[in-house]
Amino acid sequence: MSHPDALIWDDRYSNNIRWQNLRSPRNLVISYQHLIPRSGLVLDAACGSTPTGLHLARQGWQVIALDVSNAALRIAQSEVQKEALPISFALMDLTNPWLPSNRFDVVLNFYYLSRPLLSTYRKSIRRGGLLFFETFLRDDSFSSEVDGNLHHYLEPHELKTSFADWNIIHYEETQRISRSTERRNRSRRIAQLVARKPD
Ligand SMILES: C[S@@+](CC[C@H](N)C(=O)[O-])C[C@H]1O[C@@H](n2cnc3c(N)ncnc32)[C@H](O)[C@@H]1O
């Protein structure tokens, strides 16, 4: 039996051209890529078609990419077969996963929110390692009919507060124009964080 999130996301990645097209790597990572240690192990969580993980693997980083959608991982894997990149994939529910402690030099979490992961990342990232996190923020125009489940949205300042004892390299709550059909041209609030775990 499939996980309910897998049913939703497999359908998107199998039937919707918007999700099938490979995206550009996330700008937040491009902007701070110079901070990532050359020999680092990168975890791309809820990676989807893995645009940012593939970008880092192409530059030589070792990447582990996890997602609940097999259809998403197949899109990414077809890229890897063309190029033989240092990236491995696993099908995994990240709602409340076990991840090894002090293992990853970098964690990427883009546009997926499961709150138990915040404390999991605190343990799984090595001392001196980096967390890149970006996803939607609840705002005053939130409507569950258009925006879905409120639990998938950060509260204002929540992300920064969760890593207040880390070295915050970048934190911003800003606007982003949505590309999705339902929300076409609607501006949505997002939070971005780049934080380093203290040595
Ligand atoms: C908006 S996409 C973001 C993909 C990617 N991080 C990026 O930056 O483009 C959200 C991703 O979360 C994944 N996802 C949803 N529920 C999940 C779960 N329970 N466990 C793991 N991944 C999940 C979806 O399959 C999808 O690939």
The ligand as an SDF file (V2000), in Angstrom:
LIG
                    3D

 27 29  0  0  0  0  0  0  0  0999 V2000
    7.3920   21.1020   -3.6430 C   0  0  0  0  0  0  0  0  0  0  0  0
    8.2840   19.6080   -3.8680 S   0  0  0  0  0  0  0  0  0  0  0  0
    9.9350   20.1680   -3.5310 C   0  0  0  0  0  0  0  0  0  0  0  0
   10.9650   19.3330   -4.2390 C   0  0  0  0  0  0  0  0  0  0  0  0
   12.4170   19.7720   -4.0460 C   0  0  0  0  0  0  0  0  0  0  0  0
   12.8060   19.8510   -2.6490 N   0  0  0  0  0  0  0  0  0  0  0  0
   12.7270   21.0750   -4.7400 C   0  0  0  0  0  0  0  0  0  0  0  0
   13.3870   21.9100   -4.1780 O   0  0  0  0  0  0  0  0  0  0  0  0
   12.3230   21.2640   -5.8870 O   0  0  0  0  0  0  0  0  0  0  0  0
    7.8680   18.7230   -2.3780 C   0  0  0  0  0  0  0  0  0  0  0  0
    8.4590   17.3160   -2.3390 C   0  0  0  0  0  0  0  0  0  0  0  0
    8.1540   16.7360   -1.0730 O   0  0  0  0  0  0  0  0  0  0  0  0
    7.9480   15.3510   -1.2880 C   0  0  0  0  0  0  0  0  0  0  0  0
    7.1830   14.7880   -0.1590 N   0  0  0  0  0  0  0  0  0  0  0  0
    5.8910   15.0320    0.1580 C   0  0  0  0  0  0  0  0  0  0  0  0
    5.5350   14.3210    1.2440 N   0  0  0  0  0  0  0  0  0  0  0  0
    6.6510   13.6200    1.6200 C   0  0  0  0  0  0  0  0  0  0  0  0
    6.9240   12.6870    2.6770 C   0  0  0  0  0  0  0  0  0  0  0  0
    5.9880   12.3290    3.5600 N   0  0  0  0  0  0  0  0  0  0  0  0
    8.1620   12.1660    2.7620 N   0  0  0  0  0  0  0  0  0  0  0  0
    9.1300   12.5110    1.8590 C   0  0  0  0  0  0  0  0  0  0  0  0
    8.9310   13.3630    0.8260 N   0  0  0  0  0  0  0  0  0  0  0  0
    7.6950   13.9190    0.7190 C   0  0  0  0  0  0  0  0  0  0  0  0
    7.1870   15.2990   -2.6000 C   0  0  0  0  0  0  0  0  0  0  0  0
    7.2300   14.0350   -3.2150 O   0  0  0  0  0  0  0  0  0  0  0  0
    7.8890   16.3820   -3.4000 C   0  0  0  0  0  0  0  0  0  0  0  0
    8.9230   15.8590   -4.1820 O   0  0  0  0  0  0  0  0  0  0  0  0
  1  2  1  0
  2  3  1  0
  2 10  1  0
  3  4  1  0
  4  5  1  0
  5  6  1  0
  5  7  1  0
  7  8  2  0
  7  9  1  0
 10 11  1  0
 11 12  1  0
 11 26  1  0
 12 13  1  0
 13 14  1  0
 13 24  1  0
 14 15  1  0
 14 23  1  0
 15 16  2  0
 16 17  1  0
 17 18  1  0
 17 23  2  0
 18 19  1  0
 18 20  2  0
 20 21  1  0
 21 22  2  0
 22 23  1  0
 24 25  1  0
 24 26  1  0
 26 27  1  0
M  CHG  2   2   1   9  -1
M  END
$$$$
